[in-house]
Amino acid sequence: MDDLDALFALYRDPENEASRRVAQKIGMALEKEMMLDDAPALVFSMDRPGSSEI
């Protein structure tokens, strides 16, 4: 997996605070809020250490 520059997590339940905290605890940041199949979703991301930014 040396070719990965970033990791992404998609949460389909924005009200799930525990999932949000897990993402933040491992270093992910909220990338965007979006609608996916007519339901709200959150996208978190983090750059891979040592990679250039996206």
N, C-alpha and C positions, 0 to 999 in steps of 0.2 A: 504494500500500500504506500510505497514511497511517492507515488504520483498524486496523492491527495493534498490539496492546498487548504481545504477547510472541511469542517464537519457541520452538518445541519440537523436540526431536530424539528419535527412538525407536531404540534399539539392540537388536536381537534376539539379539546374542551378548555377554552380560555379561563373558565371558572376554576379549574383544578390548580389551586395555589401550590400544592405539594410538587406537582410536575414542574411548575415554573421555578420553584426554589431549587430543585435538583439541577435543572439546566444552568441556573445562575451559579450554583455552588461549584460546578465543574468548569466554570469559566465562560459559559455561553452568554451571549447578549441577545436581546430581542431585536431581530432583524426587521420584521414587519408583521403587521396584522392584516389578515386577508379573509376573503370568503372562499370557501372550497366546497363545491357541491351544495351551495346555498346554506352553508353553515360556517360560523366563525372559526378561524384557525390562527395559531401563532407560529411563526417561524423563528427559531433561535439559531445562532451560528457562532462559530469560533474559528479563528485561523489556526492552522497547524503550526506549532512552534517551529521556527526556522524557515517558514515559507513566506513568500511575499504576500502582501495583502491582496484581497480579491478586487 
